[in-house]
């Protein structure tokens, strides 16, 4: 019997993007047809949880086990379309000497290409609940970031700190876990679902790190990003357990929901693009409006606001620090790489939430981050992180360091590239809090 063609094998690889071992080696087309039928019967690709990690090849170069799609002869054309090494809006370009003039020009270009600039509106904040948690107070808050979006947030207020206190915006990650958003950074209730605990164990050394920050004297706020947590997609046919995120949800039910959301990210991105906006734009402006809300609070020192995030939370932290001077210090964990390197070898590390169409003919990721200068900026990457191309990580850190040096503030940029995977572990958290203590 005839063996599968190369095209069929590429199709198989495409179907198994989140499950590298989904298909055993196939020698016949009968086996190929059976494999594709099995894939179609599944509701969506499988998201790998910690419990399944033993099934992932240890030498995988990306979460999918592959660097990216195979475009064959077309790939050479695509590589010619990307921006060149001498990007016109890099601060290292010879034309730029005044950092403030450069930042104004760079920010204007980023904001233009985000294709999303909602008019300012009153946050119209409401405290939904307030709980005494011993050494801090926990508030559940709702406020408007635009007339369209009313955002759920958790605010932690230290009891022993002198108010107004410095504040930290804790920006949650992607993690392939859509049921929970800000809950991985802060506690929002006394109950903890097993899948949320697993995520914290896997990516955060078991910590809801906002608790450590509030105990160090910081006011902490974390919001749900669009498509996550309370802002997730809920369908009419979804059962009450899913709608209410009840503790009775099983591991398999949570996994099935996350699979569905992962599969539908592509369609959500297409929908937003067709609506004339970008996902990155919504993400960035919600975070900027969170600063607006903090400034309405009497317990927050407006001159001491910082931000921190892991993974997509890391790029959120980089964007927020780059675009908003009210942010005085920032930590970016597990998100920094030169985009041309990603395009060439690790495109699966670039999700729809990170795409700013057209920006990469003007600026690279490290150029955008350099818009934060001279404010203190710490960036942490791991050499075992399979989402990023290693040479691109080093190139990005080196470029930001050169930008800060050119701006006369080399000591305000801290680069950490450690032998660790894609996580915001306890050691990284300790480095981050020491950074905030130093500068705030």
Rosetta blueprint (number, residue, H / E / L):
1 X L
2 X L
3 X L
4 X L
5 X L
6 X H
7 X H
8 X H
9 X H
10 X H
11 X H
12 X H
13 X H
14 X H
15 X H
16 X L
17 X L
18 X L
19 X L
20 X L
21 X L
22 X L
23 X L
24 X L
25 X L
26 X L
27 X L
28 X L
29 X H
30 X H
31 X H
32 X H
33 X H
34 X H
35 X H
36 X H
37 X H
38 X H
39 X H
40 X H
41 X H
42 X L
43 X L
44 X L
45 X L
46 X L
47 X L
48 X L
49 X L
50 X H
51 X H
52 X H
53 X H
54 X H
55 X H
56 X L
57 X L
58 X L
59 X L
60 X L
61 X L
62 X L
63 X L
64 X L
65 X L
66 X L
67 X L
68 X L
69 X L
70 X L
71 X L
72 X L
73 X H
74 X H
75 X H
76 X H
77 X H
78 X H
79 X H
80 X H
81 X H
82 X L
83 X L
84 X L
85 X L
86 X L
87 X L
88 X L
89 X L
90 X L
91 X L
92 X L
93 X L
94 X L
95 X L
96 X L
97 X L
98 X L
99 X H
100 X H
101 X H
102 X H
103 X H
104 X H
105 X H
106 X H
107 X H
108 X H
109 X H
110 X H
111 X H
112 X H
113 X H
114 X L
115 X L
116 X L
117 X L
118 X L
119 X L
120 X L
121 X L
122 X L
123 X L
124 X L
125 X L
126 X E
127 X E
128 X E
129 X E
130 X E
131 X E
132 X E
133 X L
134 X L
135 X L
136 X E
137 X E
138 X E
139 X E
140 X E
141 X E
142 X E
143 X E
144 X E
145 X L
146 X L
147 X L
148 X L
149 X L
150 X E
151 X E
152 X E
153 X E
154 X E
155 X E
156 X E
157 X E
158 X E
159 X L
160 X L
161 X L
162 X L
163 X L
164 X L
165 X E
166 X E
167 X E
168 X E
169 X E
170 X E
171 X E
172 X L
173 X L
174 X L
175 X L
176 X L
177 X L
178 X L
179 X L
180 X L
181 X L
182 X H
183 X H
184 X H
185 X L
186 X L
187 X L
188 X L
189 X L
190 X L
191 X L
192 X L
193 X L
194 X H
195 X H
196 X H
197 X H
198 X H
199 X H
200 X H
201 X H
202 X H
203 X H
204 X H
205 X L
206 X L
207 X L
208 X L
209 X L
210 X H
211 X H
212 X H
213 X H
214 X H
215 X H
216 X L
217 X L
218 X L
219 X E
220 X E
221 X E
222 X E
223 X E
224 X L
225 X L
226 X L
227 X L
228 X L
229 X H
230 X H
231 X H
232 X L
233 X L
234 X L
235 X L
236 X L
237 X L
238 X L
239 X L
240 X H
241 X H
242 X H
243 X H
244 X L
245 X L
246 X L
247 X L
248 X L
249 X L
250 X L
251 X H
252 X H
253 X H
254 X H
255 X H
256 X H
257 X H
258 X H
259 X H
260 X H
261 X H
262 X H
263 X H
264 X H
265 X H
266 X H
267 X H
268 X H
269 X H
270 X H
271 X H
272 X H
273 X H
274 X H
275 X L
276 X L
277 X L
278 X L
279 X H
280 X H
281 X H
282 X H
283 X H
284 X H
285 X H
286 X H
287 X H
288 X H
289 X H
290 X H
291 X H
292 X H
293 X H
294 X H
295 X L
296 X L
297 X L
298 X L
299 X L
300 X E
301 X E
302 X E
303 X E
304 X E
305 X E
306 X E
307 X E
308 X E
309 X E
310 X E
311 X L
312 X H
313 X H
314 X H
315 X H
316 X H
317 X H
318 X H
319 X H
320 X H
321 X H
322 X H
323 X H
324 X L
325 X L
326 X L
327 X E
328 X E
329 X E
330 X E
331 X E
332 X E
333 X E
334 X L
335 X L
336 X L
337 X L
338 X L
339 X H
340 X H
341 X H
342 X H
343 X H
344 X H
345 X H
346 X L
347 X H
348 X H
349 X H
350 X L
351 X L
352 X H
353 X H
354 X H
355 X L
356 X L
357 X L
358 X L
359 X H
360 X H
361 X H
362 X L
363 X L
364 X L
365 X H
366 X H
367 X H
368 X H
369 X H
370 X H
371 X L
372 X L
373 X L
374 X L
375 X L
376 X E
377 X E
378 X E
379 X E
380 X E
381 X E
382 X E
383 X L
384 X L
385 X L
386 X L
387 X L
388 X L
389 X L
390 X H
391 X H
392 X H
393 X H
394 X H
395 X H
396 X H
397 X H
398 X H
399 X H
400 X H
401 X H
402 X H
403 X H
404 X H
405 X H
406 X H
407 X L
408 X L
409 X L
410 X H
411 X H
412 X H
413 X E
414 X E
415 X E
416 X E
417 X E
418 X E
419 X L
420 X L
421 X L
422 X L
423 X L
424 X L
425 X L
426 X H
427 X H
428 X H
429 X H
430 X H
431 X H
432 X H
433 X H
434 X H
435 X H
436 X H
437 X H
438 X H
439 X H
440 X L
